Amino acid sequence: MPRAPPAAMPLGLALCLVALQLCAVSADYDSCTTVGVTAGASADGSTMVTHTSDCAQCDSRVAYVPARDWPAGTKRPVYMAKLDYPREVSDRSETYQAVDGQQPSVPSGFIPQVEHTYSYWEAVYGYMNEHGLGLGESTAAANFPVSRTNLSAILWIRPLTQIAMER
């Protein structure tokens, strides 16, 4: 039987909702918002985590990536840091299928694939898999005191969250 809604919203949740609304009206800024709600702050004792990519140019479509079995020796593609539409054109999800003459995305590199990957949902980042594993990411300004001209790393936050959801 469904429970009646609480008479009053917990203060922590109300403040989180106000913060999210303020971020929504400040579309001129590129930022992220992460909200965590503990069991004590929710009406039904649930724990919740959410994340938004509040960038004006982001491709924020939600994609379902199905579980798959992979032959031994398969390599998993890793795509470059692209957030605007289309963030990816590939066969990983129906959402990423080519439309209107789009060309497939070119991987930045490859990593070894595991025998089985779990299904999951992603938007700009992977956020929850079929087992209920969820995560949020909070971007912050940073200064890396290294030259970026000779970097050869292919992993960044987006594929790292996808790999976490898959495996």
N, C-alpha and C positions, 0 to 999 in steps of 0.2 A: 504494500500500500504506500503510495507517495506521501512524503512528509510535507506538512504545511510550511510555507516559507517563514523564515524567522521574522520577528516583529521589527528588529533593527539590524542593519548591516554592521558587522564588526568594523571598528575604526580602522584597523590595518588594511582591510580589503577596500574600504571606502577611499582611503588615501592612495592606494595603488590605482584604483580606477580614475581618480582625479589626475594622477600623474600620466596615465595613458592618454586621457583626453587632451591634456596640455601638449603632449608629444604629437598627437594627431593634428592639432591646429598649427603646429610649427613646421610645416612641410618644406620650408626653405632650408632646413638644416638636415644634415646627414648624421644620424645617430642611431643608437639602438636602445631599446628598453627591455629590461629583464625584470620579471616580477616573480617572487616566490611567496607562497602562502602556506603557512604551517597548519597542522591539524587544529591547533588551538584558535586560529584566526578564521577558519572556515565554518560555515553553518552546520555542515554535516560531518565534520572531522576529516575531510579529505585534505591531502597535501597536493598543492598545485604549483607548477612551474610554467612560465610562458616567456616568450621572447618575440620581439618584433624587430624587423629591419626597417627602420624608419627613413630609408634613403629615397629621395624623390625619383631616382632613375631605376630603382630595383625592379626586377621581374619577380613579383611576389606570388606567382601562381603556385598552387599547392599540387604536388605530384605524388602519386602512389607508385612506389617502386616494388614490384612483386618479388617474392622469394624465388630463388633459382638454384639449380644444381649445375656445377661447372665441371668440365672434364679436367683431368690432371694436366698441369702445365699452362692453364689459361692465365692470361695476364689481364689485370683490371686497369682500364684507362683512367687517367687522372686529367681533368680538364682545367684550363687556365682560369685565372681569377677574373671572371666576367659576371657582373651582376645585372646588367641591363638586359632587356628582352632581345632575343631569346638567350637566356643564360646558358643554355645547352641545347644542341640538336643531336639526338642519339636515340638508340633503341632501349635505353634503360627503363623508360616509362612511356606510356601512351602520351603523356603530357609533352614529352620532348620529341615526338615524331615531327619530321620536317613538314612544314606547310608553306604554301605560296613560293615554292622554289628555293627554300632555305637549304643550304649546304650543311652536311654533317660537321659537327665541331671536331677540331683536330686536337687530339690529346697532347698535353705537355709531356707526358711520360706514362709509364706503366709500372704497376707493382704486382707481385704474385697474387693470384686470386685463390680464395679458399674453396673447398669442395662444395659448401652450401652457404648461401647468403640468406638472411632473414628479410622478410618484407618490411617496409617502413614508409613513413610519410615524410616529405621534405618540402620546404619552400626555398628560401635562400640557403638554409642549412637543414641537415637532417634533424628531425626533432622527436619522433617516436617510432619504435619498431613494434612488431607483432607481439612481443613479450611484455610490452608496457614500459620498456626502457625509454626514458625521455630525458632531454637536456635542453638547456638554453645557453646562449652565448651572449656575452656583453662586451662589445668592442670599446676600447678606450684608446685615447691618443697615446702614441708611443714614439720614442726616438731611438732608433737602432744605430748605434755608433759603428756601423760596418758599411763598407762599400757595397752597394747593390748591383754593381756592374758585373761582378763575377759570380753571383749566386747561381747555384744549379738546383736548389731545392724545388720539388714539384708539389709538395704538400703544403696546404694552407688550411684555414679554419673550415671552409666548406667541405672539401673532400675528407678531412679528418672526422667531421661529424657524420658524413655518409658512411665511412668505413666503420665507425663505432656502431651505427645502427645496423649495418649489414652483418657484423660479426659478433 
